[in-house]
Amino acid sequence: EVQLVESGGGSVQAGGSLRLSCVVSGFTFDDVNIGWFRQAPGKEREGVSCISNSEGKTYYSDSVKGRFTISSDSAKNTVYLQMNSLKPEDTAVYYCAVDHRNTDVRGTCLWMYLEDWGQGTLVTVSS
């Protein structure tokens, strides 16, 4: 059974930092791309950052490039999202998802119909 469990969300002031974690199980970690997505109230879900565990390649949306860093630890089956210089517009529920397709990381972040998702973790950034 595929499982993804996010943690690390919370409330911070603008300019602050948070680190999200996504612990996964039920598949071979090194064979897939894993992405972080977010959905703010009244907005569509968007791909924030994705990583290829087999190649180590990463992708960032323009809205977070230079502020967020994605990384993975295969020993812990965990993907992280370090979020710095947070802005109120980063407020959203953040989800991690796994892409079992053989595609590049940009393709993972642009595809909203992945099969397996976590339950989400809420990030609130106040001004």
Sequence and secondary structure as in RCSB ss.txt:
>XXXX:A:sequence
EVQLVESGGGSVQAGGSLRLSCVVSGFTFDDVNIGWFRQAPGKEREGVSCISNSEGKTYYSDSVKGRFTISSDSA
KNTVYLQMNSLKPEDTAVYYCAVDHRNTDVRGTCLWMYLEDWGQGTLVTVSS
>XXXX:A:secstr
  EEEEE  EEEETT  EEEEEEEESS GGGSEEEEEEE TTS  EEEEEEETTT  EEE TTTTTTEEEEEETT
TTEEEEEE S  GGG EEEEEEEE SS  HHHHHH    SEE   EEEEEE 
